[in-house]
Structures are given as structure tokens and as C-alpha cells.
Amino acid sequence: MLKSNIAKVFSVLGIVLIALGASAQNKTGLHILKKHPIKSSGGWDYVTVDAAEKKIYVSHGTQVNILSTATGDSIGVIPNTNGVHGIALVKSLGKGYTSNGRDNSCTVFDLKTNAEITKITVGTNPDAIFYDNFSKKVYAFNGRSSDATVIDPATDRVVATIPLGGKPETGVSDGKGKIFVNSETTNEVVVIDANTYKVINRYKINDGDEPSGLAIDRVTNRLFIGCGGNATMVVMDAGNGKNLAKFKIGDCDGVAFDPALKLAYSSNGDGNMSVIREVNADKFVFVENITTEKSARTIGIDLITHHLFLPAAQMEATLPTAENAHPRPHMVAGTFHVIEVGK
């Protein structure tokens, strides 16, 4: 009887140890490695990483700060980008594009010298921006005019304006002729034909509210949608709009996907980064929440080093007024920085 009980104890202990070992193996090992200070003032939004050139482009108020991914040092500034939100890179032409929310324009700049080449008038309050390597066009998504401006970087001229029927947030491409963009006010993913510049589908996000961050796995054709309104990530089939999975995350604004590691990351402004693993095209599992900082709500990824970069700052509460009962907190001057997360 004693031997039998001892055997049972060791059997249970073995199961526990196996479970703990499996759990430990599932963790990413990611943590904060460094914090790179940027002393200039102003708010921020998107961050774009050029892994090959070892550069980080950080939107910051009225300028874009450029940091080295190798050292974290400041290596350049692109000024006069009023209310800048995002940065798109067209490396084949040696040009970059910023979305300037406060003056309804995109700045075109030289990737080598950072000098302004020209400015392009777009829709009202351009926010997210990206380059589609299939159509070889730049898409700027305009928050107040609820449309997308399509720019031909070969000529720097607007070739189309696409009504979207809702406030657009992040856009991505499947690399085969379809553009996907979150519609924050209608809780949908809007699908655009990159050949005709027409909306061809609207996919309902069943369990998501106020979608903002968006990333795609082009191999499995899966969308990872970060919904800040109800702190949920929804995984969607980009082919038919089927909602495949949902996960509780945090106050998400940005999403990144690492195709080599099959990991999706959501940057949550409440102080952590959620990690979802894509096991296969139809199976997804929550891995962990990694501590970052409050306010670290957007994210960029280096697909060579697999490091993540999240802008953040210390924030202080603002007292409510009769005109504004729920004011946003203010950034403490001189505290803006970029968090680097890796192993």
C-alpha cells in the first residue's frame, strides 16, 4: 500500500513537472533590454523599423526621429511633419513617406539624406500609412474624411481616393492584390482591390470593438486585429472574413507579426505586450503578457533580430473640467523614449 501511494505521488509529480516544463518552453523569454531616450517634445504614434538599414523611424509631434537599432543613438531627424502619425518606406526608390495629421499632407523624404523632396495633399487627418509592394503604391488612411489616399511613389501623385465608410486605422496587404484596413467606427475590416482601388468586401469583427492594430501572416492569410475598445485580439481569415479566434489582451493600439517565429504581438497602453502564437492556420494560443510600460501602445518589429520597439513616456493625470470631463493625461517633459524588447 505504501509503495503504491509513493508510486502515485511520483506519477503526479512527474505530470506536474512535465506540465511546468512545457509551460516554460512556451514562454518567449522576451523582456525589456534597453530604453532609448528622445529628448524632444511632442506626442507620438506609429514606429517603423528598417531592419536591413538598422534604423527606427519614430513619429514625434512635428518631426520624425531616427534611431540606430544597433546603438539606440539618434542618427537623424525629419522636421516639419506636423502631427505626424506614421512612416512608410519605399526602399526601391530611396524614398519615405510620412502622414501629417494636422496639415492633411504626406511628406516625401530622401532615405539617405532625410531631406524633404515634396509634400502631397491627401485627405483630412491622415493617420496610418504603408507601402503595398504588390501594387507599388503608398496608402494613407485619413481619419476624419474616412477614406484612403493612394499615391504613386514613381510620380508622387495621388492616383485614387477610396471612400471607406468609417474611420480607418491600420492597413496591411496580402501581397497578392488585396488591401485590408480596420474601420474603427464600424468594427469591420474593409477589403480593397489594389488593382481597381474599389472596396470589394467588408468583414465584420464579431467580438471586437474599436479595431486599431492590424497585422497579417501572408503565408496562412490570417489577420491579427487588436481592438482597444474591448481589449481583445481577433484572428480572422483574410479570404472570407471568418472570425477564427479571440483573446483577451489589453488597451491595444498596435499589432506586429513575426512570420519566422509565428508570433503576434499587441502593444497595450496599460503596461504590457500580449503574445499570441499561431500553431497552424486554424489554431492559435495565448502565450503570455510581457511587462512593458504604461503608455507603450504602438509597436514596431525588427524581422532580422526579432526585437520589438515600443515608444513610451511618463504620463501625469490632468484634472477634468466642465468642457472635458475625461481629459487625456499629459506627457512629462523630457521622458519620451523607445523601449527595446528582446531576449
C-alpha positions, -999 to 999 in steps of 0.1 A, spaced: 0 0 0 28 24 9 47 16 -23 15 21 -43 9 55 -27 46 66 -32 43 55 -69 11 76 -72 29 106 -57 58 103 -81 34 98 -110 15 130 -102 48 149 -95 61 138 -129 29 150 -146 33 184 -128 69 187 -138 61 179 -174 34 205 -175 57 231 -159 84 223 -184 60 226 -213 47 259 -199 83 272 -196 91 261 -231 60 280 -244 72 313 -229 91 336 -252 119 348 -229 113 383 -241 119 412 -217 130 449 -218 166 451 -230 171 489 -233 154 522 -232 164 547 -259 157 584 -249 144 610 -273 146 644 -256 124 665 -280 88 673 -270 55 662 -286 32 632 -287 37 601 -308 20 573 -327 35 547 -351 71 535 -353 86 519 -384 117 497 -383 141 493 -413 158 461 -402 183 460 -431 195 496 -426 193 492 -388 171 523 -384 140 531 -364 117 559 -376 97 573 -346 68 597 -351 70 625 -326 49 656 -327 61 677 -356 91 656 -366 103 620 -371 133 609 -350 156 583 -365 175 560 -342 200 533 -348 188 498 -339 224 488 -332 232 515 -306 200 534 -299 217 567 -309 199 594 -327 211 594 -363 187 619 -380 155 640 -379 129 647 -405 114 681 -395 82 699 -405 59 668 -403 30 685 -384 11 660 -363 29 630 -378 14 596 -373 31 570 -395 61 564 -417 62 543 -449 94 533 -467 97 527 -505 132 514 -505 134 506 -542 130 543 -549 150 555 -519 120 575 -505 100 576 -474 65 590 -467 50 604 -435 13 610 -427 10 645 -413 -23 646 -394 -25 683 -387 -19 697 -421 -36 669 -442 -4 661 -461 23 634 -467 59 645 -466 81 627 -491 118 624 -479 151 610 -492 160 579 -473 198 587 -475 198 624 -466 164 627 -448 158 658 -468 122 667 -479 116 660 -515 80 673 -517 46 674 -499 14 657 -512 -20 669 -502 -42 640 -491 -75 636 -471 -84 650 -438 -62 639 -408 -41 612 -424 -32 586 -398 -19 551 -407 3 548 -439 20 519 -456 36 508 -488 19 479 -508 47 461 -526 22 443 -549 7 474 -565 37 495 -557 15 522 -542 15 541 -509 -18 541 -490 -26 569 -465 -57 563 -444 -75 595 -435 -93 595 -401 -117 625 -405 -125 622 -442 -130 584 -437 -111 575 -469 -78 563 -483 -55 583 -505 -35 562 -530 -1 577 -540 21 565 -569 56 569 -555 71 568 -590 54 602 -597 44 613 -561 9 620 -574 -25 609 -560 -40 583 -583 -71 575 -563 -92 584 -533 -112 555 -518 -143 561 -496 -142 537 -467 -175 543 -448 -158 545 -414 -128 559 -396 -98 539 -409 -69 528 -387 -40 504 -397 -38 489 -432 -19 458 -445 -15 440 -478 -17 403 -486 9 408 -513 -14 394 -539 -37 423 -547 -58 429 -516 -55 456 -490 -71 453 -456 -78 482 -432 -95 484 -399 -126 505 -397 -127 517 -361 -162 532 -361 -180 503 -378 -160 474 -362 -151 460 -396 -121 451 -418 -126 468 -451 -111 449 -481 -98 469 -511 -89 456 -546 -54 470 -552 -59 469 -590 -92 488 -592 -90 509 -560 -125 497 -551 -139 483 -518 -148 447 -525 -157 434 -491 -165 444 -455 -157 418 -429 -175 421 -395 -154 418 -364 -179 399 -343 -162 401 -309 -140 432 -313 -147 469 -306 -127 498 -320 -101 479 -340 -68 497 -343 -37 475 -346 -36 451 -376 -10 426 -389 -11 398 -414 5 364 -419 8 363 -457 15 325 -457 -17 314 -439 -37 345 -449 -46 353 -413 -53 388 -399 -45 397 -363 -67 425 -352 -61 445 -320 -93 460 -306 -87 487 -280 -123 493 -272 -128 459 -255 -91 448 -251 -95 419 -275 -74 404 -303 -95 388 -330 -79 364 -355 -96 365 -389 -94 345 -422 -85 372 -447 -100 351 -475 -136 351 -462 -138 372 -431 -144 343 -408 -136 351 -371 -114 322 -360 -103 331 -325 -103 358 -299 -80 366 -269 -82 389 -240 -53 413 -243 -51 450 -231 -57 485 -242 -42 478 -276 -33 503 -303 -6 484 -323 -1 449 -335 30 433 -351 36 398 -365 68 378 -367 65 354 -397 96 334 -387 85 328 -351 48 327 -359 41 351 -331 16 381 -330 22 409 -305 -2 435 -293 12 466 -276 -11 476 -248 -11 511 -233 -19 497 -198 16 484 -195 22 451 -212 26 434 -245 4 403 -253 18 374 -273 -3 350 -294 12 320 -311 0 308 -345 3 270 -342 -12 265 -377 -37 283 -399 -66 273 -377 -51 270 -342 -39 299 -321 -29 300 -284 -22 328 -259 14 326 -247 19 354 -221 18 391 -212 52 407 -211 56 438 -189 65 470 -208 53 504 -196 21 523 -193 16 544 -225 36 519 -247 7 514 -271 23 512 -305 49 488 -318 75 481 -345 93 449 -352 128 441 -365 124 409 -385 161 402 -385 168 404 -348 132 397 -338 134 427 -314 103 448 -307 103 486 -303 76 505 -283 75 543 -278 65 554 -243 68 583 -218 59 591 -183 24 605 -180 7 627 -154 -30 629 -148 -49 660 -160 -78 674 -139 -112 672 -155 -130 704 -165 -166 713 -174 -157 712 -210 -136 680 -208 -148 655 -182 -123 628 -192 -91 645 -203 -61 626 -216 -30 625 -194 -1 648 -203 34 636 -211 60 646 -185 85 667 -205 118 650 -213 106 615 -206 99 602 -241 118 571 -251 117 539 -271 116 506 -253 135 477 -269 122 442 -261 142 411 -269 159 380 -255 
